[in-house]
Amino acid sequence: MRGPLATLRSRLPPRQRPSAWPDPQQFERRKLVLQGCVQSAATPATNAAAARLLARFGIGLQVAPAAGCCGALSRHLGAGDEASDFARANIDAWWPYVDDGIEAIVMTASGCGAEVADYGYLLRNDPNYANRAATIASLTRDLSDIVAHEDATALPQIGAGRRLAYHAPCTLQNAPALHDHVAAILTRAGFELTPVVDAHLCCGSAGTYSLLQSATADTLRSNKLAALHAGRPEAVVTANIGCQLHLDSASAVPVRHWAELLAPAD
């Protein structure tokens, strides 16, 4: 196989089996999670780990079955109307849960989080959706922001003697509505985080950039992996599915979502 399909296949991880997801109905506190179109297919272990992690704090994580793509990739490609249609569909899917008092809409992929957190602005001129879009945006939070504000004593202390390198996605560093607490959480759990030079630089994933501009994206990836591997970590962790797939396709050590390290499957 050659061409774009071969490039895409090279970035896909081995097929993951579904892992345990605590029943959200057993918890008084509940939050929604966006499954994500890529993450749900390529790394379903991510949201299952997030559900197990939040269960430690007495929080049930549930999915709105009718919710779909956040619209970010469409917007990156200039298909703004399509992206806005995705946003409207998600708002409709989530609204019954908002009416029912859901605490937050959890994002385990920061690329999706940056898009959903912007729904209020993107649909500000839509008379039928502007107010609801603003509410959805205000409820949108990165997983690390939620964990950071819960009881720290509930964090599993499983990191002693384990070295990780953390890649902070550009969206989690720069989207105004998102807050990155990943490094602090992992440190509290006992992991040693290795130094990463030029940590602010892009890994090359950048939505569809790794497919449409693969030569430049691969150069950025090589530079990023050299920085991440320099401290000899046992694994690289990140908070965005695009970064994870792009880096893992050429990494000498596994690249995983940080929640998987804190809430491994039994």
N, C-alpha and C positions, 0 to 999 in steps of 0.2 A: 504494500500500500504506500502510495506517495502523495505528496501535496498536503493541502490543509487537513484532510482527515487523518493522515499519519501524524501530523503535528498534534492534533487534538488527542489522538489515542495515546501518544507518548506522555501526555499530562494526566492521564486518568490513573488513579490508584487501584490496587487490587480491590475486587468487590468486597464490601463490608456486609456482614450479617447484622440484622437488627439486634440490638441489645436491650436490656431491661429498662423499662420506662415506668416509674411509679404512677399509680392511678391518681390523677389530680383530684378526683372526687373525695379522696380521704382527707384533704386539707381544707381548712377554712379559708386560708389565703390562697389566691390563685392569680396566675399571670398567663398571658398568651405568649406564644412564640411563633415567629414566622419560619415555616419549614424551609423556604428557599427553593428555587427551581434546580439549581446546580447542587447545592449542599445536600438536599434530601435524597438525591440520586447517587452522588459520588461519595459522600461521607455521612451516612445516616447516624453514625455513632456520635456525632457532635451534639445534636439536640437531645439525644438520649442521655448523654453525659451531663448536659446542662440540667435536665430534669432531675437526675439523681443528685446533682450538686445542690440545687435549690430545695430539694426535699429535706436536706440537712437543716435548713432554716425554717421548715414547716410551710413551705410554699409548693403548691401544685402547679405544674407547667402543662398547659393544654394547647391544642391546635384547633384553629377554625378551619374545618375541612374545605370550605369554599374559597379560602384565601389562596393566592397564587403568586406569580412573579411580582417583585416589588416595582419593576419598571426601570431599574437603573441601567441595564444594558441597552434597552431601547433608547433611553435618553442619551447615553454615550454615543450612540450611532446616529443621532440627529432625528430620531423618530419620536418627537416630543408628544404628539397626539396619542400615539400608541402607549407611551409611558404613562400619560395621564389617565388613559382608560384603565390600565392596570391598577393605578392608584385608586380610582373610583371603585373598582371591583373589590379591592381589599378593604376599603372603608365600609362598603356594604356588608362584607363578610364579617368584619370585626365589630360592627356597631351593636349587634345584640349583646355581645359580651361586655361592651362598654356600658350599655344600659343596665347590665347585671352587676356592675361594680367591679370589673376586672381592675387589678392594681396597676398593671403596666403591660406594654407590648415589648417583649424581650427580643433583642437582636443578637444572634450568635455569629453573624457575618457582618462585619463593619461596613462593607460596601452596600449591603441592603439597608443597614441602619442609617447611613448617611442620606440615602434616598427617602426613606420613610419619614425620617425626622424633618424632611423638607416639604412634606405634603402640604402643610399649611400655606407655605409661600407659593408652591407650584400651582395650587388650586385656589388662590386667594381671590381670583376674579370669577370663579364659578359660583353663581348664586345658590345652586343646589347642594354644593359640597364644601364651600369655603369654611363654614363654622365647624362642621364635623372633621374636615381635614386638619384644622388647627388643633382640635382636641386629640386626634390620633397622633399628631406630631408631638404634642406635649406629653403623651403617655409613652413615647418611644424611648427606650433606654438600652444601652449596651449591657450585656450580661455582667461584665466586670463592674459596672457602676452599681448594679443591684447587689452583687456579692459584697462589694466594699462597704456597703451601708448596713449589712446584717451583722449578727453577733459573730465576731471573729473567733470565738472559742469553738464554734461549730465547724470550722475549717479542719479538714483532715490533715494531720501532721505526718505526711508521708514522703516529704522531700529530703530528709536528712541524708547527706552523702551523695546526692544526685545533682548533676550539673546540667543546666538548660541554657540555651540561647533564645532570647525572645526577639522576634521580629514584630515590631509595631507597625501595622498597616497604615498607609498614608491616610486612609479615610478615618481611622480612629485617632490619628494625630491631629488632623486638620478640620474635620467636620465640627462646626461650632457647637452642635447640640449633643455630641458624643463625648464621653469622658473615659480615659484610659487608666484603669487601675490594675491591669494585669500583672505588671512587675511587682507591685506591692503585695498583691494577693499571693503570688507564688512564693515570694520571700517569706511571708507570714506562715506559709505552709511548710517551710523548711528547705525549699530548693535554693541552690546557689545559682545565681544568674551570671553568666560570663559576660565580660565587656564586649560591646559590639561597636566598632568604629563607624562613624557616619550613619548612625541608626536612623536618621531622618530621611535617608534617601530611599527612593522607590525600588522595589524588588523587580519591577518589569512586568508584573501581571497587568495591573491597571485596566480592569474590565476586560475588553476584547483586544487590548493592545498586544498581548502575548501571542495572539493568533494573527492579527493583521499587520503587525510590525515585529515579526518574530526575531529578526536579526538584532535589532536594538534591544528588544526585551530580553533576549538571551545574554547579551553583554551585561545588562543591568543585573540579571540573575547571577551571573558568574561573580560579579563584584560583591553582591550582597551575600552570596554563600561563602565567599572567602572571609568576609567579615564575621559571619555567624559561626563558621567552623574554627576560627582562630583560637578560641578558648577551649577547644576540644570538648564540646558538650555531648551528652548522650543522646540528646534530641533537640530539635528546634521546635518552638511553639509559636503560634500566631493566633490571630483573632478574625481572620477573614478567609473564606473558602478559596477565593481567587489566588491569594498569596500562597496558601497552603498547597494547592495543586501545582502551581508554577514552580515553587521552590522544591517541592518533594520530587518532582520529575528529574532533578539533577543533583539532589543532595546526597552526601555520603552518610548521613544519619537520618532517621525518620523525622518528618515534619508533621506535626499534629496540632489540633486545636487545643488550647491550654486547658479547657474544661475536661478533656479526656485524661489528663494527668492527675487531676484532682478527684475525679469520680470514675475510675476505671470500671469496666464491666466485670462482674463476678466470673 
